[in-house]
């Protein structure tokens, strides 16, 4: 969409995310903190800011939480998002590691 009096482009946007494990690194649970700053090139009226703080952001976070629970219920795995080529390479690396391990144990 080209910039016009009705639409502006946000030229400055800087997201930052910090994650850490809930308890252990090998768990599929983590805490995160996402912050960002942007320059929307406009001034929001105070009632809009009040709505964003009191309703907009909490509603967004609740929807994100529900989507996460739904994804967990259908057991979406990380491997579902890894390209097949990467999985093949990973399998080859695993097979090589198993051969090396067997050699070290004198099984080959």
Secondary structure as UniProt FT lines:
FT   STRAND          13..21
FT   TURN            25..26
FT   STRAND          30..38
FT   HELIX           46..51
FT   HELIX           52..56
FT   HELIX           57..73
FT   TURN            74..75
FT   HELIX           78..81
FT   HELIX           84..104
FT   TURN            105..106
//
